[in-house]
Amino acid sequence: MTGFTDFFPYEHRAFTRHRGVTYPLPINLQTINQFFGMSLSPEQARKLIENQAASSRTGSAGNLRDRAIAEIGEPLYEAFIEGYTAKKWQMDPKRLPASTISRLPVRLTFDSRYFNDVHQGLPASDYASWLQRIASHPFIDISLGTDFFRSSLRTHIADRSLNVPVVYTGPLDKYFDFELGQLGWRTLDFEFQRVAQPDFQGTAVMNEADIDVPYTRTIEFRHFRPDHEVPVAESIIDREFSRSAEQGDEPYYPINSADDRDRLSGYRARAESLQDVYFGGRLGTCKYLDMHMAIASALTLVERIANDRSWVAVANEEAGV
Ligand SMILES: Cc1cc2nc3c(=O)[nH]c(=O)nc-3n(C[C@H](O)[C@H](O)[C@H](O)COP(=O)(O)OP(=O)(O)OC[C@H]3O[C@@H](n4cnc5c(N)ncnc54)[C@H](O)[C@@H]3O)c2cc1C
């Protein structure tokens, strides 16, 4: 990737507000000490959380609430997970499957970086210039504003006259005309605002943990570039409101209910049975992917296609090998 862009060393940090107090995320030693009004060592904090988790454990941990409490105890769950999760999924966490969350990250150090990765950064100019550089290769043609479903590709795929592999990155269920029903997605409404302050919140991401604040977080873009000192008296912020995606909305986060999982495995089986089409990206695989995961999964898919015997045969035939 560094062949196409330089990266500047950005380390993401996020905060959350709960009952008028701001805490660092993910939950770390600072969050725990601040929340309980103590000065605990890592070992003391571990014991406290273990005791709280043991005393409030409900047994099955089959839903998100029970699973989270079994990991971090009731007080931290109620403060930092319950309200935010209920807003994000518009559902009582007791009704969400435990699999909605992976292990809750709790750090028993004062390390407040959001990600653990050794190498962290953002493209030095921006994502668009980076991707444009990758795409400006003589073998790559780009045709924008072309809907896959209105293009001739579908016919060529159906009559197997294309002779090149197709990677489809649109919604998986749409590819199959929703034959097994629609997969559930959450979407976001973004409320952008220009505020008459050079610095609105002092950080890029401020979550709102409490259920009575209708938005889940506020983004302030200038903080993604701490190296760019912009001497302006205004700042741009964006508040995110989560809701179910309807027809025509941009799907963002797969819902993953039991019904969705059934449908998804049906669609995946159909996708596997196709010969010339591969399903890529967050929509095509119906998985939430961070950028680094999206890139890794694209590279893996390219390798899979390159090793797929039918395409190797076509390429060899064309090259006269
Ligand atoms: C709100 C939000 C915040 C995020 N924040 C972060 C973050 O802070 N850090 C991070 O690492 N990641 C973040 N991500 C994740 C990151 O944006 C995604 O991982 C990444 O964009 C996925 O890339 P993709 O190529 O898989 O899918 P997409 O970027 O969705 O690309 C799919 C492409 O397919 C095209 N397409 C779909 N249907 C058709 C059709 N019918 N015809 C033609 N073209 C079609 C679309 O136009 C699009 O260009 C965030 C995602 C969301 C939704």
Ligand as a Chemical Component Dictionary entry (heavy atoms), coordinates in Angstrom:
data_LIG
# 
_chem_comp.id                   LIG 
_chem_comp.type                 NON-POLYMER 
_chem_comp.pdbx_formal_charge   0 
_chem_comp.three_letter_code    LIG 
# 
loop_
_chem_comp_atom.comp_id 
_chem_comp_atom.atom_id 
_chem_comp_atom.alt_atom_id 
_chem_comp_atom.type_symbol 
_chem_comp_atom.charge 
_chem_comp_atom.model_Cartn_x 
_chem_comp_atom.model_Cartn_y 
_chem_comp_atom.model_Cartn_z 
_chem_comp_atom.pdbx_ordinal 
LIG C1  C1  C 0 -20.594 4.934  8.850  1  
LIG C2  C2  C 0 -19.321 4.163  8.633  2  
LIG C3  C3  C 0 -18.177 4.533  9.326  3  
LIG C4  C4  C 0 -16.998 3.837  9.117  4  
LIG N1  N1  N 0 -15.884 4.215  9.798  5  
LIG C5  C5  C 0 -14.738 3.538  9.614  6  
LIG C6  C6  C 0 -13.559 3.879  10.336 7  
LIG O1  O1  O 0 -13.557 4.814  11.159 8  
LIG N2  N2  N 0 -12.434 3.164  10.131 9  
LIG C7  C7  C 0 -12.401 2.123  9.239  10 
LIG O2  O2  O 0 -11.357 1.494  9.078  11 
LIG N3  N3  N 0 -13.496 1.776  8.540  12 
LIG C8  C8  C 0 -14.659 2.448  8.706  13 
LIG N4  N4  N 0 -15.778 2.079  8.013  14 
LIG C9  C9  C 0 -15.715 0.919  7.128  15 
LIG C10 C10 C 0 -15.205 1.254  5.715  16 
LIG O3  O3  O 0 -15.869 2.377  5.229  17 
LIG C11 C11 C 0 -15.526 0.034  4.869  18 
LIG O4  O4  O 0 -14.823 -1.070 5.365  19 
LIG C12 C12 C 0 -15.093 0.143  3.433  20 
LIG O5  O5  O 0 -15.587 1.288  2.807  21 
LIG C13 C13 C 0 -15.630 -1.076 2.729  22 
LIG O6  O6  O 0 -15.195 -1.065 1.411  23 
LIG P1  P1  P 0 -15.888 -2.034 0.365  24 
LIG O7  O7  O 0 -15.139 -1.869 -0.897 25 
LIG O8  O8  O 0 -16.024 -3.385 0.951  26 
LIG O9  O9  O 0 -17.381 -1.506 0.240  27 
LIG P2  P2  P 0 -17.941 -0.087 -0.296 28 
LIG O10 O10 O 0 -17.002 1.017  0.061  29 
LIG O11 O11 O 0 -19.333 -0.055 0.172  30 
LIG O12 O12 O 0 -17.876 -0.334 -1.878 31 
LIG C14 C14 C 0 -18.872 -1.024 -2.589 32 
LIG C15 C15 C 0 -18.921 -0.432 -3.974 33 
LIG O13 O13 O 0 -19.847 -1.171 -4.764 34 
LIG C16 C16 C 0 -20.586 -0.236 -5.544 35 
LIG N5  N5  N 0 -21.900 -0.802 -5.894 36 
LIG C17 C17 C 0 -22.857 -1.284 -5.071 37 
LIG N6  N6  N 0 -23.945 -1.664 -5.776 38 
LIG C18 C18 C 0 -23.658 -1.411 -7.089 39 
LIG C19 C19 C 0 -24.366 -1.583 -8.308 40 
LIG N7  N7  N 0 -25.617 -2.086 -8.332 41 
LIG N8  N8  N 0 -23.784 -1.210 -9.462 42 
LIG C20 C20 C 0 -22.533 -0.687 -9.471 43 
LIG N9  N9  N 0 -21.791 -0.500 -8.340 44 
LIG C21 C21 C 0 -22.353 -0.857 -7.168 45 
LIG C22 C22 C 0 -20.773 0.960  -4.620 46 
LIG O14 O14 O 0 -21.056 2.114  -5.379 47 
LIG C23 C23 C 0 -19.393 1.036  -3.964 48 
LIG O15 O15 O 0 -18.495 1.806  -4.720 49 
LIG C24 C24 C 0 -16.971 2.760  8.214  50 
LIG C25 C25 C 0 -18.122 2.373  7.524  51 
LIG C26 C26 C 0 -19.295 3.065  7.749  52 
LIG C27 C27 C 0 -20.519 2.624  6.992  53 
# 
loop_
_chem_comp_bond.comp_id 
_chem_comp_bond.atom_id_1 
_chem_comp_bond.atom_id_2 
_chem_comp_bond.value_order 
_chem_comp_bond.pdbx_ordinal 
LIG C1  C2  SING 1  
LIG C2  C3  SING 2  
LIG C2  C26 DOUB 3  
LIG C3  C4  DOUB 4  
LIG C4  N1  SING 5  
LIG C4  C24 SING 6  
LIG N1  C5  DOUB 7  
LIG C5  C6  SING 8  
LIG C5  C8  SING 9  
LIG C6  O1  DOUB 10 
LIG C6  N2  SING 11 
LIG N2  C7  SING 12 
LIG C7  O2  DOUB 13 
LIG C7  N3  SING 14 
LIG N3  C8  DOUB 15 
LIG C8  N4  SING 16 
LIG N4  C9  SING 17 
LIG N4  C24 SING 18 
LIG C9  C10 SING 19 
LIG C10 O3  SING 20 
LIG C10 C11 SING 21 
LIG C11 O4  SING 22 
LIG C11 C12 SING 23 
LIG C12 O5  SING 24 
LIG C12 C13 SING 25 
LIG C13 O6  SING 26 
LIG O6  P1  SING 27 
LIG P1  O7  DOUB 28 
LIG P1  O8  SING 29 
LIG P1  O9  SING 30 
LIG O9  P2  SING 31 
LIG P2  O10 DOUB 32 
LIG P2  O11 SING 33 
LIG P2  O12 SING 34 
LIG O12 C14 SING 35 
LIG C14 C15 SING 36 
LIG C15 O13 SING 37 
LIG C15 C23 SING 38 
LIG O13 C16 SING 39 
LIG C16 N5  SING 40 
LIG C16 C22 SING 41 
LIG N5  C17 SING 42 
LIG N5  C21 SING 43 
LIG C17 N6  DOUB 44 
LIG N6  C18 SING 45 
LIG C18 C19 SING 46 
LIG C18 C21 DOUB 47 
LIG C19 N7  SING 48 
LIG C19 N8  DOUB 49 
LIG N8  C20 SING 50 
LIG C20 N9  DOUB 51 
LIG N9  C21 SING 52 
LIG C22 O14 SING 53 
LIG C22 C23 SING 54 
LIG C23 O15 SING 55 
LIG C24 C25 DOUB 56 
LIG C25 C26 SING 57 
LIG C26 C27 SING 58 
# 
